[in-house]
Amino acid sequence: MNPSRLEAAFAAHRGRTGLIPFVTAGYPSLDATLEMLRAFDRAGALAVEVGIPFSDPIADGPDIQRASEWALRERVGTEDVLHTIERFRAGSELPVEVMTYANPVVRMGAAAFAARAKAAGVDGVIISDLPPEESAETWKAFDDAGVDTITLVAPTTDEDRVPDLLRRCRGFVYCLARTGVTGQGAGYSGSIPDRVALIRTHTALPVAVGFGIASGDDARKLSGVADAVIVGAAFIRRITENPAQGAVERVESFARELTGALAG
């Protein structure tokens, strides 16, 4: 069996810490989202994460919440997001995972969502509010479609629960740098190296760290600790500086700053 795009990308980056940037699809427009995905590819990202706009994004801080609200006002829905990924996939093999909540998946139907995502070129999915013990048919639908299901491990996750989370995990493990929501802010973090080391005792999957990584210095501190860093709200803030002008260029410049920092 050929390796998945995610598996191949992490293998190609082995020994280095890669960048996984996040953008909310449709902010400021779907065409801009497409150009940002292409910019991330040019900047040397390991993979990209695309947020499906949702009205109650409980894991997201104000920056990504406002981006979702903007996209929803523009009537951007799940199919629009998947079509944009499909357009990107026509010219790129960069791995793409989507970040969503249970509601959009259930609304379309888990099997239909998973099949459509696979057809669009999606490699992985994060359903941030669906515990792995719930809705077994939803998780199975993604397994059947060949879409990796990426699970989250938080600083407050009990050590005894980690193996249960990792049994459901495919592609890579998303290790949260701190408690709370996306973006900068307070929250318990504990020791990230210790948490990554704990995860590695239970799985051979790559480990990516996200939440609160906002600068090249933040990323540099995780170089050699994690297999990748995930950066979202900091990209959204650069779009928000002027959504109508220069957003793609600012996003690409920041992505190059981060990849440069991670390269040492």
N, C-alpha and C positions, 0 to 999 in steps of 0.2 A: 504494500500500500504506500502510495506517495505521501510524504509529510504534508500537513496542512500549511497554509501560508504563514500562520502564526508560528508553528513549530519551526519552519524553515528560517523565518526571520530571526527568532531567538537563537537558533543554532549558528546563523551567520554572525551574530553579535556576541557569541560566547566569549567570556572574558572581559567584556565591556558592558557599560550601562547605557542602554538606549533610551530614547525619548518617545513617549506616547502622548501626543497633544490631543486635547479635547476641544471640540466646538459644538455649539448648539445649532442643529440644522435649521436654516431659514433665518439666521441672524447674521447680517441684516437682510439677506435674501438667499434663495436657494442657489442662484448663480454665483454669489459671493462665496457660499459654502463650498461649492465645487472648486472654485479657484483656490480657496484656502487648503483644501485637501491636496491639490496639485502642488501648492507651495510647500506643504509639509514633506511631500515626497522629494521635492528638490532640495530641501534643507537637511535631508538625511534622517528623517524620523524612522524609528523601528516599525511603528504601526500608528494608526490613528483611531481615535474614539469619537463617535458621532452621537450626540444626544438627540433623542426624539422629543420634541416639545411636549410638555405635559402640564396640566393646570395645577397640579398639587405635587411639585417635586420635592418631597420631604427631605431628601438627602442633600439638597443643593442650597447654597447660600444665596444672598441677594443678587450677586452678579449673574449667576446662571438662571435664577428665577426670573429676573427681568428679561434676559435673552429669550427664555421660553415664552414669556408673556408677549413679547414683540412678535415672535414667530407665529404664535396662535392668533394674534390679531390679523396677521397676514394669511390666516387660514392654512397654515402648513400642517399637514397631517402625516400619518405613518407612511402612506403610499408615496407621498411626495419625497419623504426622506429616502426611502428605499430606491426610488427612481433616480435620485441624485447620486446615490452610491453606485447605482448601475452605470450611470454616465461616467463616473470616475473610474470604475473598474474597466471600462472599455479601453483605457489608456494606461493602466497602472496595475501592478501586482502587489502594491503596498497593502499589508493586512488591515482590515477594517473591522472594528467591533462597534456595536451599537449599545448605548446605555439607555435603558428604558425602565418603566415601572410595570407592574403586573396588569394594570388596567388596559393599556393599549394592546397588549398581547392577548388578553382574554376577549377583548372587544372584537378583534379580528378572528379569533380562534387560534389556539396555540399551534395546531398543525399547519393551518394556513399561513400564520405569521412566519413560522420557522421555514416552511417551504419557500415562501416569497423572499425572505431574507437570504436564503441560500442562493436562489436564482439571481438575486441582485448582486451577489458577490460578497455578502457579509460573512466574516469568518468566525466571529464570536459575539456573544450577547451577555450583558450584565442586566439582570432584573433585580434592582437594588432593594426592593421591598418584598421579595418573595423568598422566604426561608426554604432551604433545600428539603425540609421535612414535609412541606406543603405542596399540594397540586402536583403529584407525581406525574400526571399525564402531560403537564406543561413541560417539565424537564425532559421527559421521554421524547416529546415531539422534536425538541432540538437535537437530541441524540440521534433520532431517526433521520433527521435532515442533514446531519453532519455539520452542525453549527456548535462551536465550543461554548459551554456555559461557564462563565467566569464568576467565581464567588469571592465574597469579601471577608477578610479577617480583620477585626478591629482591635485596638489596644485593650479593650475590656473583654474580649472573647476569652472565655474560660479555656484553659489548656486542654481539658477533657473534651471540649466541643470541637477543637480544631480538626481532629481526624474526620469527624462527621461532615464538616464543611468541605474538606479537601476531597472526600470521596465523590462529591458532586462536581468538583472543579475540573474544567478542561481548559487547555490553552495556556493559561497562566493564572497565578494567584494574585488577587488585588489586595495588598496589605495597606490598611489605612494608617497614615502617619500619625493621626490623632483622632480623638472623638469630635463630635459636632458635625457641621455641614461643610460643603466645599468652600474654598476661598480662605482668606486669611482670618485669623481669629483665635481666641483661646480654646483650649481643649486639652484633655489629658493625652499625652503622647507616650510616656514611658520610654523605654529604650528601643529604638527602631532596629538597630543591629541585633539585639537579643530576640526580638519578635521574628525577624527574618530568619535567624538561625533556628528558632523553634519550628517555623513552618518547614524549613528544609529537612528537619528530622523526620517529617511525615510525608514528604512528596518530592519527586524529582522535577516537578513542574517549575518553570521560571517564576520568579517573584517580582512583581512591580509594586512600587510604593507611590501612593497619591494622597491628596488632601493637604492643602496648605503650602504646596511648593510653588513659590512665586517669583523666584529669581535665579540667576545663574549660580549665585552662592549657595542657595538652598539645594539646587540640583547637584552641585559639586560635592557637597557633604555626603551625598548618597552614592557617589561614584565608587564602584567596587563593593558596595554593600548590597544593592539590589540589582536585578537584571535590567530593570527599566524604571524610569520615573514617569508618572502621569501628571500632566499639568493642564488644568482647565480654566479656572476662574481668572488666572493671570492673562490668558489669551483673550477671554471675553472682555476684560477691562481694556485691552488694547483696541478691540473693535469699538467699544463704547466711546473712546476718545473722540471719534468722528465716524459714525457708521456709514455716512454717505461718501466719504472720501478717504482713500489711503489705507483702508482696513486690511486688505490683503497684504500690502507691503509691510505694514507694521507687524502683522502676525508672522510673516516669513522672517523678518529681521529678528524677532524674538526667538523664533524656533532655532535660527542659526546661532544665536547667543547661547541658548541652552545646550545644543549639541556640541558647541565649542567648549562649554564649561565641563560637560561630561567627558569630553575627550582629553581633558586635562591641560 
